Amino acid sequence: IVVQMWNRPGSLSAVATQFRKHAINIQYVYGTSSQAGEKMTIVFSGEDNDKAMEVFDAMVLEEAAVTV
């Protein structure tokens, strides 16, 4: 799953927290770097990527923190 997220403290933690809340184990995460306050590209793979996409979609609707 490739997403763009704001590069600010807690962005990645918010995603990991939601994954934990929905019992999705992360297999790997890769990311790009960017200046603080800009967007970065993150690649996630979880044990259930369909469920992970549902979590990302909910985050976009609720917080506008992630662009899928």
C-alpha positions as CSV (number, residue, x, y, z in Angstrom):
1,I,0.0,0.0,0.0
2,V,1.5,3.3,-1.0
3,V,0.2,6.4,0.8
4,Q,1.3,10.1,1.2
5,M,1.3,11.5,4.7
6,W,2.2,14.8,6.2
7,N,5.7,14.8,7.6
8,R,5.0,15.9,11.2
9,P,5.5,14.3,14.6
10,G,3.0,11.5,15.3
11,S,1.8,10.8,11.7
12,L,3.3,7.4,11.4
13,S,2.4,6.6,15.0
14,A,-1.2,7.4,14.3
15,V,-1.3,4.8,11.5
16,A,0.5,2.2,13.6
17,T,-2.0,2.8,16.4
18,Q,-5.0,2.3,14.1
19,F,-3.4,-0.9,12.7
20,R,-2.9,-2.2,16.2
21,K,-6.5,-1.2,17.1
22,H,-7.8,-3.3,14.1
23,A,-5.4,-6.2,14.8
24,I,-3.3,-5.7,11.6
25,N,0.3,-6.7,11.9
26,I,2.7,-4.7,9.8
27,Q,5.2,-6.8,7.8
28,Y,7.2,-3.8,6.5
29,V,7.3,0.0,6.1
30,Y,9.5,2.0,3.8
31,G,9.4,5.8,3.4
32,T,10.8,8.8,1.7
33,S,12.1,11.8,3.5
34,S,10.8,15.4,3.1
35,Q,11.0,18.7,4.9
36,A,9.0,19.0,8.0
37,G,5.4,20.0,7.2
38,E,5.5,18.6,3.6
39,K,4.1,15.2,2.5
40,M,6.2,12.0,2.4
41,T,5.5,8.8,0.6
42,I,5.2,5.7,2.7
43,V,4.9,2.0,1.6
44,F,3.2,-0.4,4.0
45,S,2.6,-4.1,3.8
46,G,0.4,-5.8,6.4
47,E,-0.9,-9.2,6.9
48,D,-4.3,-8.0,5.7
49,N,-3.8,-5.3,3.1
50,D,-7.6,-5.1,2.3
51,K,-8.4,-4.4,5.9
52,A,-5.4,-1.9,6.1
53,M,-6.9,0.0,3.1
54,E,-10.2,0.3,5.0
55,V,-8.3,1.8,8.0
56,F,-6.5,4.3,5.7
57,D,-9.8,5.2,4.1
58,A,-11.3,5.9,7.5
59,M,-8.3,8.0,8.5
60,V,-8.7,10.1,5.3
61,L,-12.4,10.7,6.1
62,E,-11.8,11.4,9.8
63,E,-8.6,13.3,9.9
64,A,-7.4,14.1,6.4
65,A,-4.0,13.0,7.6
66,V,-3.4,10.5,4.8
67,T,-3.8,10.6,1.1
68,V,-4.2,7.1,-0.5
